Amino acid sequence: MPLLVYILGLTIFSLTTSEFMVAGMMPSLALALGEPVTRIGYLISLYAIGMVVGGPLITVGMLKLRITKKEGLLGLLSLYVIAQSIAASATSYDVMAIARLATGVAASACFGVSLAICADVVDVRARGRAAAIVIGGLMLASVVGVPMATLIDQHLGWRASFWLVVVLTVLCMVLVTLLVPRSKPSQAVSLDSELKEFRNPHLWTAFASSGLIIGAIFAAFSYFAPILIEVSGFPPSSIPWLLGVYGVANVVGNGVVGRFADQYTIPLMVGGMLILGVSLALFAVFAQDQTISVALLVVTGLVGMSMNPAIIARVMRTAHPGPLVNTIHTSVINIGLGAGSWIGGLGIAAGYGLRSPLWVGVALAVLALISLLPYLGQRTTARARLPSASPLR
């Protein structure tokens, strides 16, 4: 596996740490910016909105200008460094909000271009494994990055956490500059060739499956803390280590799925949704039992977000994995994340109790399973049978 793949993973780790670390430093930001905690929470939403809406627009602009992938990634990381530096220096909520929106836009396009470069530098039969390493940066951000940023906030202040991400991103820029070969302008991907990929109906089916899978996960995960406290009876002080256990399960599952994602893409996703649906249903029924709850939390972690390498491998096999396809896929994943959290909360708002998000997760997992079944007999596609990866652009 080329060293560059691990550098791209480090890049995703840096960007994702910034996305989620606000959750661990809400009190500090609320005090510093003079805003209630609820408004500080919107800073996470603004980042996600930037990823969903801005990323594809930036990528289209890059393709229109025929910017090469290396130049595009370096330009996006430069934008990210500037926006993150503004956030680290912010003294008002409005400045922080604008900076968070800008970092979300840059991050989404960085995801797409990073995965496109990843697909170019490895053999087509190893794309799922390579994607697992790149997306592993996202997993590690929840297990290592966010706790590290929270610890730094508690001892050195929230600005130090923001500046740490700036330093990591600059380091990634230097490594990308050194490791990604220079491309000729004629090798840049054209917008027309990228748009042709979206005429493939199987690509949209793959997008739908991805959105449903992520929606099923986050419909439940978004409410794990109140469920574990108020239904399972765990003290609030135990939630960090419980979520840490869940994060470790994510990392382990991501490694296992990534190892086999290229060879058994659809079977892995089908099996994952079956296990996820059953585990969430059992969690809903036995949530009052602490031992069973922890066991099912681990199972959910093993088959939840760890499906990412498989869903990415599927999209890369269904269509040419260019920057726009991958960026749109990133947006779909974020839409699934937001929609799943929102739908999961509807049951609670309607008076069905804290267990209802778990049942919503079950329903979405079943829908994801239905979207996958027509493809179960197909271990590979025409894209996957190509003898080698496309030339590096």
N, C-alpha and C positions, 0 to 999 in steps of 0.2 A: 504494500500500500504506500503510495508516494507520501513523502513528508508534507507536501502541500495540503493533502486532505486533512491532516491533523491541525495544520495552521488555520484552515477554514473552520474547523471545529472550535478552535480557540476564539476565532472571530465571532462565531455565533454565541459562544459562552459569554463574551464581553457584552454583546448587544442585548442578550436576553437577561443577563444580570441587571442591567440598567432598567429593562422593562418592568421587572417584578420587584426590585429592591425598595420601591416606594412603600410597598405594603409593610415592610419591616421598620420603617422610619417615619411613620405617619405622625406620632406625637412630636418628634423633633421638627418636622416640616411645618406642622400646624403652629407650633410655637414661634418658629423663625419667620414665617410668612404672615402670621396673624390671622389665620383662617381656621374654620372648624374642620374637624377630621373628615367629615363627609365631602367637603370640597377638595381636600387633599386626595381623597380616593378617586376623584375625577381625573387626576393626573395619569393614572393607569389607563383609564378609558380613552383619554386623548391620545396616548401612545398607540393604543390598539386601533383607534380610528385612523390615525396616520398610516398604520400598516395596511389596513383594509382598502382605503381609498387612494392614498397618495402613492404607495409603492407601484401599483400598475401604471399610473400616469407617468411617473418618473421613468419607468422601464420603457414605455412607449416612446417617450422623448429620446431616450438613449438609442433605441433602434432606428428612429426616424433620422437621427444624426449619424447613424452607422458608427457608433462608438464601440470599440472592441471591449471584450469582457474585462480584460485587465485594467484598461483605462477607466471603464465604468465603475468597477469595484473600488479602485483607488479614489475616484471622484466622490463616490457615495460615502466612503469611510472618512474622507476629508470633511464632507458636509456633516457627518455624524459628530466628528471631533469638535467642529465649530459649535453646533447646537448643544452638545453635551457640556462644553465649556461655558456657554451662556447660562445653561441650567445650573451649573456649579457656582456661578457668580451671581445668580438671581437674588434680588432683594424684594421682589414683589411677586404676587401670585400670577399676574397676567404675563410677565416675562417668562416665568417658569412654565406656564401653560403653553405658550407659543413654542418654547424650546422643546417641550415634550412632544408636541405635535410634529415638529420638524424631525426629531430623532426617530419617531415612529415611521415617518415617510422614508427616511434613509435606510432604516433597519429592514423594512419589508423588501425594498429593492436589493439590498445586500444579501438577504436570504436567497432570492431568486438567482442572482448572478453567481453567488457562491456555489449553489447546487448545480448550476449550468457548467461552471468550471470543473467542479467535482466530476460530473458526468463525462467531461472531455478527457480528463487525465487518467481515467481508469478504463479497463476493459469493460465492455457492455455487460458481461456476465458478473461483474463485481460491483455494479452501481449500487445495489441495495446495501451491500456491506460498507461501501464508502459513504453512502448517505447516512448510515447508522452512526458512523464516526462524526460526521458533520453535525447531525442532529443531536448526537450525544452531548454536544456543547450546551444545548437547551436543557437537557436532563441535569447536567452537572450544575447549571446555573441555579436550579431549585435546591439542590442538595448542598452545594458548596458556595456558590456565588452570593446568593441572597443572605444566608447566615453570616458570611464573611462581611458583606456590606453593612449588615445590621450591627455586627460587633464593632466595626470601625466607627459607625455612627455613634455608638454608645461611649466610645473612648476618645475619639478624635473629632467627632462632629459629622453631620450629614454631608457637608461639602467635601470632606475627604473621600467619602465613598464615591461621589460623583467624579472627582478628579482621578480616582483610581481607574475608573472605566475609561476615562480619556487616555491615561497612560497605556492601558492594555490595548486600546484601539490603535494608538500610534504605533505600538510594537507590531501589531498585526499588519499595518500598512507597510512597515519596513520589510517584514518577512514576505508579504505578497509581492512587493517590488522586486525582491531578490529571487523568488522562486517561480513566479509565473513568467514564462517566456514572452518576449515582446511580440505583438501581432502586427501584421500588415493591415492597413485600412481596408484592403480588398477582402480581408477575411472576416470583417465585421458582419454580424447577422443582420439581415434586412428585416424591416417591419413586415413586408408582404409575406416573406417566407414564414415568419412567426405566426401571422394571422391565419395562414392556411391551416395550421394545426388545429385551430378551433372549429374547423368544419367536421372534425371527426366526432361522431356522436358518442363513441366509447370513451373519449376524453371527458365529456360532460358527465357520463355515468360514473367514471372514476372520481371526478370532483365531488359528485353527490355522495358517494360512499365515504369519502374523506370527511366531508362536513358532518355527516350523520355519526361517524365513529367518534370524532372529536366532541360533537355535541352530546353524545351519550356519556362520555367520560366526564365532561365538565358540568353537566346537569347534576351529577352526583357529587363530584369533587368540590364544587363551589360551596357545598353545605356540609361537608364532612365535619368541620369544627363544631357547629351548633348541634349536629346529630350526636357526635361523640360526647359532648358535654351534657346535653339536656336529655338525651335518650339512653345512651350507654352509661352515663354517670361518671365519666372521667373528670378529674379536676382540670380547670383551665391551664394549670401549669404543665400538664402532661401533653398538651396539644403539639408543642414544638417537636418533641421527640417522636410522637405518633406520625406527624407529617414527615419527619425525617426518615422514619422507617418506610413510609410510602414512597418517598423520593428515592431511597436506595433500591426499592423493588422496581421502580421505573428504570433506573440505570441498568440493573441486572437484566430485566426483560428486554430493554433496548439492545443490549449486547447479544442476547440469544436470538431475538427476532432478526437483527441485522445479519447475523451469521448465516441464516437460512432464507432471508427475504428474496434473494435472487432466484433460488431454485423452487421455492414453494410459496410464492407470493400470495395467491388467492387462498389456498388451504390455510395458511397462517392467519389471514384476516378472518376467514370463516370461523376457524377454531377459536380465535381471540374473541370474536363477538358472542359466540356461544357461551364461552366461559365467563365473559364480562356480564352478559345478561343473567346467567344463573347466579353469579356471585352477588350482583346488586340485588336480585330478588331475595336471596337468602339474607343479605344484610338488612333489607327492609323488614323481614319477618323476625330476625333474631337480634335486632339492633340493641335490645336491652341487655344482652349478654356480652360482657366485656371481652371475654376470651374469643368468642366467635367473631365479634366485631373486628378485633385486631387481625385475626386470621384472614378474614375476608378483605380487610384493608390491604393486606399484603398481596392477596390474589388479584385484587383490582389493580394494584400498582404493576404487577407483572404483565398483565394483558391489556392495560389501558393505553397510556401515552407511548408505551413501548411498541405500539402498532405503527408508529411514524415511519420507520425504515421500510415497512411493507407498503404503506400507502404511497410513499414517495417512489419506491421502485416500480409500483404499478403505473403511476403517471409517466415515469420515465420510459416505460416500455410501450405505453399506449400512444405517445406522441414524442416527437423529437424534443429532448429536454433543454430547450433554450431558455433564455432569461425570462421572457414573458410568460411562458407556460408555468415555470416554477414560481414566479412572483404571483400570478393569479392563484396558483395552488396555495401559496402562503396566505393570501387573502381569504380563500375559502376556508382554510383551517381556522383563521381568526374569527371568521363569521360563525363557524360552528361553535367555537369557544364561547363567543358572546351570546349566541342564540341559545345554546344549551344552558348556560347559567341563568338566562332570563326565563326560559320555559320552565326550568327546574324550580324557580321561585314562584311561578304562577300557582302551583299546587299549594304552597304554604300560604300565599295571599288569599287563596280561595277557602282556606280553613281546613285543608286536608292533613295538616300536621307536618312535622319535620321529616317524616319518612317518605313523603310524596316525591321529593326530588329523586330518590332512589328508584321509584317506580317509573318516573319519567325517563331516567337513564336506561331502564330495561326496555321501555317502548322504543326509544331511539336505537338501541342496540339491535332490536328485532328488525326495524326498518333498514338498518345498515346491512344486516344479514340477508334480507330479501334482495337488496340491490346487488349483492355479491353472488348469490346462488347461480344466476345464469352463466357466470364465468368460471364456475368451480371446476369444470372439466378441462379448462384451458390452463396448462401449466406455464405457457409462455405465449407470446404474440409475435407477429412478424418483426417488430422492432427488436425483440430480444434475440432473434436468430441472426442478427447482423454479426459478421465475423469479428468486428473490432469496433472500438469507440470512434466517434467522429473526430476529425482533426481539431486540435486545440485552437480556439479562436480568441 
